[in-house]
Amino acid sequence: SQKKTTDTAEASLTPEMTRSQYKNAIANIFRRHMVKRGSDYGIEFDQFKKFYPKVRPYTSFSQSTSDRSWQRMFDVYDENRDGLITWKEAWLRLV
């Protein structure tokens, strides 16, 4: 099924991936977590808490990490501090 393929793609992020493979995999995960706000698309705080561990599988961040720590990490990605991480903001931090 398509869901299995999606889960497998998320589980298979590896250091051996090419930059292009990694970017495509991350873009797919990003699209599944993004929301529309006005004319912009991106990831808000609550979605970020689900997105980040999927794109950084070796992170120590988890659902039990304090919201304060999550907010600091979110702020690292949200360069313009508008509460929405765009694809451009995310990709700049992930490479």
Secondary structure, DSSP 8 states (H G I E B T S, - for coil): -HHHHHHHHHHT--TTS-HHHHHHHHHHHHHHH-EEETTEEEB-HHHHHHHHHHHSTT-S--TTS-HHHHHHHHHHH-TT-SS-B-HHHHHHHH-
